[in-house]
């Protein structure tokens, strides 16, 4: 597998992990931050809101930017958001971090699905697209 496709696969795994792992951590987050369970659960919704806003808004704002550079910038934003979440001193910072990672995921997930087939040889496009959708 070419290096670019491997990077996209690892990115898709990281995005999926960031999106879903928090669900199992909601009670622990509520306890550690001394917030209610519904407030901790809101972190899942904030991420989803970031995805819902990020995909159409970033598509409209970045339509003329080269996709490869944009995807790299969004992965940097995604990484920064996760680092911020890791070091978040309180609930408000964690909300901001989840929103940032959701914004980045909204566009990068869409862009990732478009770049994979484009970076593949014609006869391997369908196989690589299936691989990326399986992740």
N, C-alpha and C positions, 0 to 999 in steps of 0.2 A: 504494500500500500504506500503510495506517495506520502511524503512528509506533510504536505498541506492537508491531505485528507485525514491523516492521523491526528493532526492538530484539531481539525474540526470535530472529529469523533470524541476526543478528550474534552473539548469544550462543551459538546452536547451532553456528555456524562456529568460534567461539573454543573451545568445548568439544571439538569434533572435532579441532581442531588440537592442543590440549593433550594429548589422549588419544593421538594417533598419531604426532606428529612425533618424540617422544622415542625411538621405536624406531630411527630412523636415526642418532640421536645417541649411542647406547649406547657404541660404541667410543671416541668423543671424550670422553664423560663419564668413562669408566673411566681414560683416559689423564690427563685434566686433574685428577681427584681422586685419582689414584694408588691406585685400587681395582681389584679383579679384574673381568673382564667379566661373570661371573655376578652379582656384587654390583651392578654398574651395571644389569644386566638386571632385577634385582629392583625397580627403580624403576617398571617397567611393571606388575609384579604388585601392588605397593603401591597404585598408582592404581586398579587393578581391584578390589582388596580394599576400598578406600574407596567405590567405586561400589556394590559388593555389600552393604556394611554401610549406607551412607548412604540408599539408597532405602527399605528397609523400616523402619529405625530412625527416620529423620527423618519418615517418613509417620506412624508411630505417635505420635511425640512432638509433632508439630505439626498434628495433625488439625483443631484448632479455630482455628488462625491463618488470617487472610485470605491467600489464595494469592498475590495480587499483592505484598503486603508480604513474604511469605515468599520469593518468587522474587527480589525485590530484595535481601533479606538474603543469600540464597545466592549471588547473583551478586557481591555485595560480598565474601563469603568466598572465592569462586572467584578473584576478582581479587587479593585479599590473598595467597592461596596461590601464585598465579603470580608476584607481586612477591617473595614470600619465596624462591621457587625461583630467580628471577633473581639475587637477592642472596645466595643461600646460600653461607656461607663453607666449608661442608664437607658430607660425605655425610649425616650425621644430620639436618641442617637440610633438606637436599633431600628426604629420606625423609618428614619431617614435612610439608613443603610439598606433596608429591605426594599424601599421605594426605588433607590438607585439601581440595585441589582435587577429589579423587575423591569425597569425602563430598558436596561441593556439587553435583557433576555427577550423582550418583546420584538425587537428588531433583529437581533442576531439569530434567533431561531428561524425566522423567515429567510433571512439572507443566507444562512448556512444551507438550507434546503435548496436554494437556487445555485449556490456556488459549487456544491459537490458534483452535480452532473456536468457542470460547465468545465470543471477541472479534470474530468475523466475522458479517456478515449471513448469514442462513440460506442464501441461494442461492450464496454464495461460500465456505461452510465447507469443502466437499470440496476445492475448488481450493487453498485456503490450507493445508489439512492435507497435501495432496500436496506443496506447495511446501516445507513444513517438513520432511517426511520425506525430501525430495530433498537437503536440505542436509546 
